[in-house]
Amino acid sequence: MSETPGAPVIHADRPGTFPHSVLAERHPAILRQVRDALPYGPGQRRALDALLTECTEGTVEPLPAGAHDRERWQTWGMDTYAGRSWFDVPWLWAESWFYRRLLDAVGYFGPGAWQGVDPFRPSKLAELGSPATDEELAALDDLAGRPEHERARALLHGSLWGNRADLGFRLSAEGAEDKAAVPALVADDSERLWALLGASGTGTLCLVADNAGRELVPDLLLLAHLLAHGRIGRAVLHVKPYPYYVSDATTADVLDAVHRLTGAGGAAAGYGRELRAALTDGRLTLRAHPFSCAPLPYQDMPDDLRADFAAAAVTVFKGDLNYRRLVGDRHWPATTPFDEVTGYFPGPVAALRTLKSDVVTGLDAGTEAALTAAGGQRWRTGGTHALIQVRT
């Protein structure tokens, strides 16, 4: 994306801002949680403590010469930002760098006994096995008797709201959302999305996943429904090649979620069996491209990934981080057209996103004014509002 006047790249250098709080408060808390979640040895614990000091008080230190992905990170900006405070580099870059360095600290990339052990797995499994997940899966039984288009709508909203997925199964009175003074759904292009998904029933849907656990399950339910009812011919689910942003979905998380569904009984088990069958026969495939963990906007995607998206009937980006990477992690005016900032994308693209950071585009002026009047700028980061945006 070009350096658009009035849309500077977001940094975390201003105390009191949301990005600053992530680097100064959330990252230290994550390090403490990781330290307590698994019985890491003295060497790993020292490395985690050193990372805490570096990311809050020190400067960006390059990866060691032997790191398997050193060259990749050099192309992603490591040499450019080396020696600078973490607060003085682009926020998106600093966040991504934090998770790459955390994995180093716990020995994820090996060699050694902890190679490949997800430091966030305990919390992911706890959420997936929670009573709240049981309740959400049980709601599928009530949904089973509804007409197909109502089930599709409910599952779309379940995917949109993630771990508030139970809201997606409440088929409220028609038009109730439109009557709210400040609607929870601040932009709704869902009819345009359905037009793309239902055009032929033979196209490919690419879904760029966000979080694991209770947020991945609704994504998988939506894919299973679309495949089973012929709204798409094939689905490609893009996941992370390694643990990232605490709860971002990896292949292992997909398998855990499918296992959870098939073992749940009732309608949920039927969805699980559909997903297993689709994985087995190739109607559903997983993709874990290295760029999924890049600290860069999708405008900078490599040619092979661009070709994948170009061939899809539509690519759906799930969640807040993917939205930031799709439109560019910048201080866009909220009324900046979504079509304009995604104009580089090689095919039809959609965003399903609960708002959890400052970046937002594509709102009309009246909606932005009502949201701000109701609560200042908290609507941008509180997870209380969401959007469905489509560019064809």
C-alpha positions as CSV (number, residue, x, y, z in Angstrom):
1,M,0.0,0.0,0.0
2,S,1.4,3.4,-0.9
3,E,2.3,6.0,1.8
4,T,-1.1,7.6,1.8
5,P,-1.2,11.1,3.3
6,G,-3.2,11.1,6.6
7,A,-2.7,7.3,7.0
8,P,0.6,6.8,8.8
9,V,1.8,3.4,9.9
10,I,0.8,2.6,13.5
11,H,3.6,2.6,16.1
12,A,3.5,1.9,19.8
13,D,5.6,4.9,21.0
14,R,2.8,7.0,22.6
15,P,2.0,6.0,26.2
16,G,-1.7,5.8,26.8
17,T,-2.5,4.3,23.4
18,F,-3.7,0.8,22.7
19,P,-0.6,-0.3,20.8
20,H,1.7,1.0,23.6
21,S,-0.3,-1.0,26.2
22,V,0.1,-4.2,24.2
23,L,3.9,-3.9,24.2
24,A,4.2,-2.5,27.7
25,E,1.6,-4.6,29.5
26,R,0.2,-7.4,27.4
27,H,3.5,-8.9,26.2
28,P,5.0,-9.0,29.7
29,A,1.8,-10.7,30.9
30,I,2.0,-13.3,28.1
31,L,5.6,-14.1,29.1
32,R,4.5,-14.7,32.7
33,Q,1.7,-16.9,31.5
34,V,4.0,-18.9,29.3
35,R,6.5,-19.3,32.1
36,D,3.8,-20.7,34.4
37,A,2.0,-22.8,31.8
38,L,4.6,-25.5,31.2
39,P,7.5,-26.8,33.4
40,Y,10.3,-25.2,31.4
41,G,13.9,-25.7,32.6
42,P,16.3,-23.1,34.0
43,G,17.7,-22.2,30.6
44,Q,14.3,-21.5,29.0
45,R,13.2,-19.5,32.0
46,R,16.3,-17.3,31.8
47,A,15.7,-16.8,28.1
48,L,12.1,-15.7,28.9
49,D,13.3,-13.3,31.5
50,A,15.9,-11.9,29.1
51,L,13.2,-11.4,26.5
52,L,11.0,-9.6,29.0
53,T,13.8,-7.1,29.7
54,E,14.7,-6.7,26.0
55,C,11.2,-6.1,24.7
56,T,10.3,-3.5,27.4
57,E,13.6,-1.8,28.0
58,G,16.0,-2.8,25.2
59,T,16.4,-2.8,21.5
60,V,15.7,-5.2,18.6
61,E,18.4,-7.9,18.6
62,P,18.9,-9.8,15.3
63,L,18.4,-13.5,15.1
64,P,21.6,-15.5,15.5
65,A,23.5,-16.6,12.4
66,G,22.3,-20.1,12.6
67,A,18.6,-19.4,12.8
68,H,16.6,-21.3,10.2
69,D,14.6,-18.3,9.1
70,R,17.2,-15.6,9.5
71,E,17.3,-14.7,5.7
72,R,13.5,-14.6,5.7
73,W,13.4,-12.1,8.6
74,Q,16.1,-10.1,6.9
75,T,13.8,-9.6,3.9
76,W,11.0,-8.8,6.4
77,G,12.9,-5.9,7.9
78,M,15.1,-7.3,10.7
79,D,18.3,-5.5,9.7
80,T,16.4,-2.3,9.2
81,Y,15.0,-2.3,12.7
82,A,17.9,-3.8,14.6
83,G,19.2,-1.6,17.4
84,R,15.9,0.4,17.6
85,S,13.5,0.3,20.6
86,W,10.6,-2.1,20.1
87,F,8.4,0.9,20.6
88,D,9.9,2.8,17.7
89,V,9.3,0.3,15.0
90,P,5.9,-0.4,13.3
91,W,3.5,-2.0,15.9
92,L,2.6,-4.9,13.6
93,W,6.3,-5.7,13.1
94,A,7.1,-5.5,16.9
95,E,4.2,-7.8,17.7
96,S,5.2,-10.4,15.2
97,W,8.8,-10.2,16.3
98,F,7.8,-10.8,19.9
99,Y,6.2,-14.1,19.1
100,R,9.1,-15.2,16.9
101,R,11.5,-14.4,19.8
102,L,9.3,-16.1,22.4
103,L,9.4,-19.4,20.4
104,D,13.1,-19.2,20.4
105,A,13.2,-18.7,24.1
106,V,11.2,-21.8,24.9
107,G,13.2,-24.0,22.4
108,Y,10.3,-24.4,19.9
109,F,12.6,-24.4,16.9
110,G,15.0,-26.8,18.5
111,P,17.0,-28.9,18.3
112,G,16.1,-30.4,21.7
113,A,13.3,-32.1,23.6
114,W,11.0,-29.0,23.5
115,Q,11.2,-28.7,19.7
116,G,7.7,-28.2,18.3
117,V,5.9,-27.9,21.7
118,D,3.3,-25.1,21.5
119,P,3.7,-22.9,24.5
120,F,0.1,-21.8,24.2
121,R,-1.4,-25.3,24.0
122,P,-2.6,-25.6,27.6
123,S,-4.8,-22.5,27.3
124,K,-6.0,-23.6,23.8
125,L,-7.1,-27.0,25.1
126,A,-8.7,-25.6,28.2
127,E,-10.8,-23.3,26.1
128,L,-11.8,-26.0,23.7
129,G,-12.8,-28.3,26.5
130,S,-14.7,-25.7,28.5
131,P,-18.4,-25.9,29.5
132,A,-19.0,-22.8,27.3
133,T,-17.9,-24.8,24.3
134,D,-20.3,-27.6,25.3
135,E,-23.1,-25.0,25.4
136,E,-22.3,-23.6,22.0
137,L,-22.1,-27.1,20.4
138,A,-25.4,-28.1,22.0
139,A,-27.0,-25.0,20.3
140,L,-26.3,-26.8,16.9
141,D,-29.1,-29.3,17.8
142,D,-31.6,-26.5,18.0
143,L,-30.3,-25.0,14.7
144,A,-30.7,-28.3,12.9
145,G,-34.4,-27.9,12.2
146,R,-34.1,-24.5,10.7
147,P,-34.2,-23.9,6.9
148,E,-30.8,-24.0,5.2
149,H,-30.5,-20.3,4.6
150,E,-31.2,-19.6,8.3
151,R,-28.6,-22.1,9.4
152,A,-26.1,-20.5,7.0
153,R,-26.8,-17.0,8.3
154,A,-26.4,-18.2,11.9
155,L,-23.2,-20.0,11.2
156,L,-21.8,-16.9,9.4
157,H,-22.5,-14.8,12.5
158,G,-21.1,-17.5,14.7
159,S,-17.8,-17.3,12.7
160,L,-17.9,-13.5,12.8
161,W,-18.3,-13.2,16.6
162,G,-15.8,-15.9,17.4
163,N,-15.8,-16.7,21.1
164,R,-19.1,-15.0,21.4
165,A,-20.4,-17.5,18.9
166,D,-23.5,-18.2,20.9
167,L,-24.8,-14.9,19.7
168,G,-24.7,-16.3,16.2
169,F,-27.3,-18.9,17.0
170,R,-29.8,-16.4,18.2
171,L,-31.9,-15.8,15.1
172,S,-33.3,-12.4,16.3
173,A,-36.4,-10.8,14.8
174,E,-35.9,-9.5,11.3
175,G,-34.6,-6.0,11.3
176,A,-34.0,-5.8,15.1
177,E,-30.3,-5.1,14.5
178,D,-31.1,-2.2,12.2
179,K,-33.3,-0.5,14.9
180,A,-30.5,-0.3,17.5
181,A,-29.1,3.2,18.1
182,V,-25.6,2.0,17.7
183,P,-25.7,-1.4,15.9
184,A,-23.2,-4.1,17.0
185,L,-22.6,-4.8,13.3
186,V,-21.1,-1.5,12.0
187,A,-20.8,-2.7,8.4
188,D,-22.7,-5.5,6.8
189,D,-22.0,-6.7,3.3
190,S,-23.2,-10.2,4.0
191,E,-25.6,-10.3,1.0
192,R,-22.7,-9.6,-1.3
193,L,-20.8,-12.4,0.4
194,W,-23.7,-14.9,-0.1
195,A,-23.9,-13.9,-3.8
196,L,-20.2,-14.9,-4.2
197,L,-20.7,-18.2,-2.3
198,G,-23.8,-19.2,-3.9
199,A,-23.0,-18.3,-7.5
200,S,-22.2,-21.7,-8.9
201,G,-21.5,-24.1,-6.0
202,T,-18.3,-25.2,-7.6
203,G,-15.9,-22.4,-6.7
204,T,-13.1,-22.4,-4.1
205,L,-13.4,-20.5,-0.8
206,C,-10.1,-19.5,0.8
207,L,-10.5,-18.8,4.5
208,V,-7.6,-17.2,6.3
209,A,-8.1,-18.4,9.9
210,D,-7.7,-16.4,13.1
211,N,-7.8,-18.0,16.5
212,A,-7.9,-21.6,17.7
213,G,-10.4,-23.1,20.2
214,R,-13.8,-21.6,20.5
215,E,-13.1,-19.2,17.6
216,L,-11.9,-21.8,15.2
217,V,-14.8,-24.2,15.8
218,P,-17.4,-21.8,14.3
219,D,-15.2,-21.2,11.2
220,L,-15.0,-25.0,10.7
221,L,-18.8,-25.3,11.2
222,L,-19.4,-22.7,8.5
223,L,-17.0,-24.5,6.1
224,A,-18.7,-27.8,6.7
225,H,-22.1,-26.3,6.0
226,L,-21.0,-24.6,2.8
227,L,-19.4,-27.8,1.5
228,A,-22.3,-30.1,2.5
229,H,-24.9,-27.8,0.9
230,G,-23.1,-27.2,-2.3
231,R,-22.5,-23.5,-1.8
232,I,-18.8,-24.1,-2.6
233,G,-17.0,-26.9,-4.3
234,R,-13.7,-26.7,-2.3
235,A,-12.3,-24.8,0.7
236,V,-8.7,-23.9,1.5
237,L,-8.1,-23.1,5.2
238,H,-5.0,-21.0,5.8
239,V,-3.5,-21.5,9.2
240,K,-0.2,-20.5,10.9
241,P,2.9,-22.6,10.3
242,Y,3.8,-22.2,14.0
243,P,2.2,-20.8,17.2
244,Y,1.6,-17.1,16.9
245,Y,-0.2,-14.3,18.7
246,V,-1.1,-16.7,21.6
247,S,-4.1,-18.4,20.1
248,D,-3.7,-18.2,16.3
249,A,-4.8,-21.5,14.7
250,T,-2.2,-24.1,13.5
251,T,-2.8,-27.4,11.8
252,A,-2.7,-29.1,15.2
253,D,-5.4,-26.8,16.4
254,V,-7.6,-27.7,13.4
255,L,-7.2,-31.4,14.2
256,D,-8.1,-30.8,17.9
257,A,-11.2,-28.9,16.9
258,V,-12.4,-31.6,14.5
259,H,-11.8,-34.2,17.2
260,R,-13.8,-32.1,19.7
261,L,-16.7,-31.9,17.2
262,T,-16.8,-35.6,16.4
263,G,-16.7,-36.5,20.0
264,A,-19.5,-34.1,21.1
265,G,-22.4,-36.1,19.8
266,G,-25.6,-34.7,18.3
267,A,-25.5,-32.3,15.4
268,A,-21.9,-31.3,16.3
269,A,-20.6,-34.8,15.6
270,G,-22.2,-34.7,12.1
271,Y,-20.3,-31.5,11.3
272,G,-17.1,-33.2,12.6
273,R,-17.7,-36.2,10.3
274,E,-18.3,-33.9,7.4
275,L,-15.0,-32.1,8.1
276,R,-13.1,-35.3,8.4
277,A,-14.5,-36.6,5.1
278,A,-13.7,-33.3,3.4
279,L,-10.1,-33.3,4.6
280,T,-9.8,-36.9,3.5
281,D,-11.2,-36.5,0.0
282,G,-9.5,-33.1,-0.7
283,R,-12.6,-30.8,-0.6
284,L,-11.0,-29.2,2.4
285,T,-7.3,-28.6,2.4
286,L,-5.0,-26.8,4.9
287,R,-2.3,-24.3,3.9
288,A,0.4,-23.0,6.3
289,H,2.3,-20.5,4.2
290,P,5.3,-18.8,5.9
291,F,3.9,-15.4,5.0
292,S,1.0,-16.1,7.4
293,C,3.4,-15.2,10.2
294,A,5.0,-12.2,8.4
295,P,5.1,-8.8,10.1
296,L,3.9,-7.2,6.9
297,P,0.6,-6.3,5.1
298,Y,-0.9,-8.6,2.6
299,Q,-0.1,-6.2,-0.1
300,D,3.5,-7.5,0.2
301,M,2.5,-11.2,-0.3
302,P,4.7,-13.4,-2.4
303,D,3.6,-14.5,-5.9
304,D,2.6,-18.1,-5.0
305,L,0.2,-16.9,-2.3
306,R,-1.2,-14.2,-4.6
307,A,-1.9,-16.9,-7.2
308,D,-3.8,-19.0,-4.6
309,F,-6.0,-16.1,-3.7
310,A,-6.5,-15.1,-7.4
311,A,-8.0,-18.5,-8.2
312,A,-10.6,-18.4,-5.4
313,A,-14.2,-17.4,-5.8
314,V,-13.6,-15.3,-2.6
315,T,-11.0,-15.1,0.1
316,V,-12.3,-14.5,3.6
317,F,-10.0,-12.9,6.2
318,K,-11.0,-13.8,9.7
319,G,-10.3,-11.7,12.8
320,D,-8.6,-8.5,13.9
321,L,-4.9,-9.2,13.0
322,N,-5.8,-10.4,9.5
323,Y,-7.8,-7.3,9.0
324,R,-4.9,-5.1,10.0
325,R,-2.7,-7.0,7.5
326,L,-5.4,-6.9,4.8
327,V,-6.0,-3.1,4.8
328,G,-2.6,-2.0,6.2
329,D,-1.9,-1.3,9.9
330,R,-2.4,2.4,9.5
331,H,-4.3,5.3,11.1
332,W,-6.9,5.3,8.3
333,P,-9.9,7.6,8.6
334,A,-12.8,5.3,9.4
335,T,-14.6,6.4,6.3
336,T,-11.8,5.4,4.0
337,P,-13.4,3.1,1.4
338,F,-12.7,-0.6,2.0
339,D,-12.6,-1.1,-1.8
340,E,-9.8,1.4,-2.0
341,V,-7.5,-0.1,0.6
342,T,-8.0,-3.6,-0.7
343,G,-7.7,-2.7,-4.4
344,Y,-4.4,-4.5,-4.6
345,F,-6.0,-7.9,-3.8
346,P,-6.0,-10.3,-6.7
347,G,-9.6,-11.5,-6.4
348,P,-12.8,-11.0,-4.5
349,V,-12.1,-10.5,-0.8
350,A,-14.1,-10.3,2.4
351,A,-13.4,-9.5,6.0
352,L,-15.2,-11.0,9.0
353,R,-13.9,-9.2,12.0
354,T,-14.7,-8.3,15.6
355,L,-13.1,-4.9,16.3
356,K,-10.2,-5.3,18.8
357,S,-7.7,-2.7,17.6
358,D,-7.8,0.9,16.2
359,V,-7.7,0.1,12.5
360,V,-11.0,0.3,10.7
361,T,-12.1,1.4,7.2
362,G,-15.3,1.4,5.2
363,L,-17.7,3.0,7.7
364,D,-20.2,5.7,6.7
365,A,-19.9,9.0,8.5
366,G,-23.1,8.6,10.4
367,T,-22.2,5.3,11.9
368,E,-18.8,6.5,13.0
369,A,-20.3,9.6,14.6
370,A,-22.9,7.5,16.5
371,L,-20.3,5.1,17.7
372,T,-18.0,7.9,19.0
373,A,-20.9,9.7,20.6
374,A,-21.9,6.6,22.5
375,G,-18.5,5.9,24.0
376,G,-15.6,7.8,22.6
377,Q,-13.1,5.5,20.7
378,R,-13.7,2.4,22.9
379,W,-15.8,0.8,20.1
380,R,-12.6,0.3,18.1
381,T,-10.9,-2.0,20.6
382,G,-13.4,-3.4,23.0
383,G,-14.7,-6.4,20.9
384,T,-18.3,-5.1,21.2
385,H,-18.7,-4.3,17.5
386,A,-18.0,-6.2,14.3
387,L,-18.1,-5.9,10.6
388,I,-18.6,-7.9,7.4
389,Q,-17.0,-6.2,4.4
390,V,-16.7,-7.4,0.8
391,R,-14.9,-6.2,-2.2
392,T,-15.8,-7.9,-5.4
